[in-house]
Amino acid sequence: MNDKPKKMKRKGFQRELEKLQTELCHLQDHVVEHEIKAIVVFEGRDAAGKGGVIKRITERVSPRVFRVVALPKPSDREKTQWYPQRYIQHFPAGGEIMLFDRSWYNRAGVERVMGFCTKQEYERFLRTAPLFEEELVEQGIRIIKYFFDVSQEEQKKRFHARMTDPMRHWKLSPMDVESYQRWWDYTAAYERMLEATDTAACPWYRVQADDKRRARLNCISHLLSLFDYDEQDWVAPDLGERKKKKPGTPDVLEFKHTVPSVY
C-alpha cells in the first residue's frame, strides 16, 4: 500500500506559506531587538530545493537581517588561506541571520568526491569541524544545519526539467551532472560527514524534499520552532502633514528619458 502523501496543491501551499512568512517577520523583530547571531546552513543533494526554501524565507523580510551567502568557487588566493577563512568573513553580527547556500561542508561533499582536496585535508576537516562549530556556539552564534534529501528518481526528474526549460538552463552545471553520475560516491561522503559532524551542539536536520512545497513549509516551520520569540508590539507612525513647497520647486519632476509603457 502506498501511503506517500499527495503533492501539495499551490493554493494550500501559498496559504500556509503566508502564515509562516508572517512569523518570520515576528522572528526578525526579535532577532534585531535581542541582537541574536545565527547561521543557517543549507546542504544536500543537487536539485533538492535549497535555493527554493531560501527564496521563500527571504521574500518578506529585510535583507539586512536575513542575509544570503552563496559563494562561488574559491579564487587562487582563497585556496591558499586557512580553509574556513572565506566563510568567517560572512559570519553574523548582532541582529543578523546568515543563510548559507552551501557552506564549509563543501569539503565533506563535492571536494571529497571530485578530488578537490587531499585526503589529509578531508580528514582534518571532519576532525576539526565539530570543534570549530562548538567554539562558535560558545561565542554566542546559533548554528542550524539542514540537509535537503531527494530520491534518485526525483533528482533525475528535476535535472530533466532544467534541460528542457530555458529559464532553468543556468541551474544545470557540470558539477550537477557529476553529482548525478556519482550518486553513490556522494552517498558515501555524506554518510561519513553525518557520522563525524552530527553533534549535540550542532545537529543535522534532514529535510525530505521530494515534494518541494512540503519541504519548504516543513523547513521554515522547524526553523521558527528553534527560536523562543513573541510577536513584538508595533505602533504605526504618525505621518503628519507634508511640509510646504518652497518657491521655485517644480510641481513634477522632468526627465529627459523615460522607460516606454509597452505593457
C-alpha positions in Angstrom: 0.0 0.0 0.0 1.4 3.4 -1.0 0.9 5.8 2.0 3.0 8.6 0.4 1.1 11.9 0.7 -0.1 13.5 -2.4 1.9 16.5 -3.6 0.7 19.7 -2.1 -1.5 22.0 -4.1 -0.3 25.5 -4.9 -3.3 27.2 -3.2 -2.8 25.4 0.1 0.9 25.9 -0.1 0.5 29.7 -0.5 -1.9 29.9 2.4 0.4 28.2 4.8 3.5 30.0 3.4 1.9 33.4 4.1 1.3 32.3 7.8 5.0 31.2 8.1 6.3 34.4 6.4 4.3 36.5 8.9 6.0 34.5 11.7 9.4 35.1 10.1 8.7 38.9 10.3 8.0 38.5 14.1 11.2 36.5 14.4 13.1 39.2 12.6 11.9 41.8 15.1 13.0 39.5 18.0 16.5 38.9 16.4 17.1 42.6 16.0 15.9 43.6 19.4 17.9 41.0 21.2 21.0 41.2 18.9 20.8 37.5 18.2 23.5 36.0 15.9 22.6 32.9 13.9 23.9 30.9 11.0 21.6 28.5 9.0 23.5 26.1 6.8 21.7 24.6 3.8 23.4 21.5 2.3 22.1 18.4 0.5 21.7 16.7 -2.8 21.9 18.8 -6.0 18.4 19.8 -7.2 17.0 19.2 -3.7 15.5 22.6 -3.3 17.9 24.5 -1.1 17.6 27.7 -3.1 13.8 27.5 -3.2 13.4 27.5 0.6 16.0 30.3 1.0 14.0 32.3 -1.5 10.7 31.8 0.5 12.5 32.7 3.8 13.8 35.9 2.4 10.8 37.1 0.3 9.1 39.1 3.1 11.9 40.0 5.5 14.7 42.5 5.5 17.9 41.6 3.5 19.8 43.4 6.2 18.7 40.9 8.8 18.3 37.7 6.8 21.5 37.7 4.7 22.1 35.1 2.0 25.7 33.8 1.4 26.2 31.9 -1.8 30.0 31.8 -2.5 31.5 31.0 -5.9 34.4 28.6 -6.2 37.4 29.8 -4.3 39.9 32.1 -6.0 43.6 31.2 -6.3 44.3 33.5 -3.3 41.5 31.9 -1.2 42.9 28.4 -2.0 46.0 29.4 0.0 44.0 30.6 3.0 43.0 28.7 6.1 40.0 26.7 4.9 37.2 28.4 7.0 38.6 31.9 6.3 36.4 32.7 3.3 33.3 31.8 5.3 34.2 33.5 8.5 34.1 37.0 6.9 30.4 36.4 6.3 29.5 35.4 9.9 26.8 37.4 11.6 26.9 40.5 13.8 24.2 41.0 16.4 20.8 41.1 14.8 21.6 39.0 11.8 20.8 35.6 10.5 23.1 34.4 7.8 21.7 31.8 5.3 24.5 29.8 3.8 23.5 28.3 0.4 26.3 25.7 0.6 29.0 26.2 3.3 32.3 24.9 4.7 30.7 21.5 4.2 31.8 21.6 0.6 34.9 20.0 1.8 33.0 16.9 3.0 30.9 16.7 -0.2 32.0 18.0 -3.6 35.6 18.5 -2.7 35.9 14.9 -1.3 34.1 13.3 -4.2 35.7 15.3 -7.0 39.2 15.2 -5.5 39.5 18.9 -5.0 41.1 18.4 -1.6 43.7 15.9 -0.3 42.8 13.0 1.9 44.7 14.7 4.8 42.7 18.0 4.3 39.5 16.0 4.2 40.3 14.0 7.4 41.4 17.2 9.2 38.1 18.9 8.3 36.0 16.0 9.7 38.1 16.1 12.8 38.1 19.8 13.4 34.7 20.9 12.1 32.8 19.9 15.3 35.3 21.7 17.4 35.1 24.8 15.2 31.3 24.9 15.4 31.4 24.3 19.2 33.6 27.3 19.6 31.2 29.4 17.6 28.3 28.3 19.8 30.3 29.2 22.9 30.8 32.6 21.4 27.1 33.1 21.1 26.4 32.2 17.5 23.5 29.8 16.8 24.2 27.2 14.2 21.4 25.4 12.5 22.2 22.8 9.8 19.8 21.4 7.2 20.4 18.6 4.7 17.9 18.5 1.8 17.4 15.0 0.6 15.7 13.7 -2.5 15.3 10.3 -4.2 17.2 9.4 -7.3 14.0 9.4 -9.3 13.1 12.9 -8.2 16.5 14.3 -8.8 16.5 12.9 -12.3 13.1 14.4 -13.0 14.3 17.8 -11.8 17.5 17.6 -13.9 15.4 16.8 -17.0 13.2 19.8 -16.2 16.3 22.0 -16.2 17.4 20.7 -19.6 14.0 21.4 -21.2 13.2 24.8 -19.6 15.3 27.7 -21.0 14.7 29.6 -17.7 16.3 26.8 -15.8 19.3 26.1 -18.0 21.5 28.1 -15.8 20.7 25.8 -12.9 22.3 22.8 -14.6 26.1 22.9 -14.2 28.8 20.4 -15.0 29.0 19.7 -11.2 25.3 18.8 -11.2 25.9 16.3 -14.0 28.8 14.8 -12.0 26.6 14.6 -8.9 24.0 12.7 -10.9 26.6 10.2 -12.2 28.3 9.9 -8.8 25.2 9.4 -6.7 26.7 6.6 -4.6 30.0 8.4 -4.1 28.1 11.3 -2.7 26.1 8.9 -0.6 29.2 7.5 1.0 30.7 11.0 1.5 27.5 12.4 3.1 27.3 9.3 5.4 30.8 9.9 6.7 30.0 13.7 7.1 27.0 12.9 9.2 28.8 10.4 11.4 31.6 12.9 12.1 29.7 16.2 12.4 26.2 15.5 13.7 26.8 16.7 17.3 24.6 17.6 20.3 25.8 21.2 19.9 25.2 21.4 16.1 22.9 18.6 14.9 22.0 17.9 11.3 18.3 18.1 10.4 17.1 16.1 7.4 14.5 17.7 5.1 12.8 15.2 2.9 12.4 17.2 -0.2 10.7 15.1 -2.9 7.7 17.4 -2.5 9.2 20.9 -2.8 6.2 22.6 -1.3 6.0 20.5 1.8 9.8 20.7 2.2 9.7 24.5 2.2 6.9 24.7 4.7 8.4 22.0 7.0 11.9 23.6 6.9 10.6 27.1 7.7 8.2 25.8 10.4 11.1 23.9 12.0 13.4 26.9 11.8 10.9 29.1 13.6 10.4 26.4 16.3 14.1 26.7 17.3 13.7 30.3 18.4 11.9 31.4 21.5 10.2 34.6 20.3 7.0 36.5 20.7 5.1 38.9 18.4 6.5 42.3 19.0 4.2 45.3 19.6 4.1 47.5 16.6 2.7 51.0 16.5 2.1 52.7 13.2 3.9 56.0 13.0 2.0 59.3 12.5 2.8 60.5 9.0 1.9 64.1 9.9 1.5 66.7 7.3 3.7 67.4 4.2 5.9 70.5 4.6 5.0 73.4 2.3 6.7 73.6 -1.1 9.5 76.1 -1.3 9.5 78.8 -4.0 11.0 77.6 -7.3 10.3 73.9 -6.6 8.6 72.3 -9.7 5.2 70.7 -9.3 6.5 67.5 -11.0 10.0 66.2 -11.9 11.0 66.4 -15.5 13.1 63.6 -17.1 15.0 63.5 -20.4 14.5 59.8 -20.7 11.5 57.6 -19.7 11.0 53.9 -20.0 8.4 53.2 -22.7 5.0 52.0 -21.5 5.0 48.8 -23.5 2.6 47.0 -21.2 
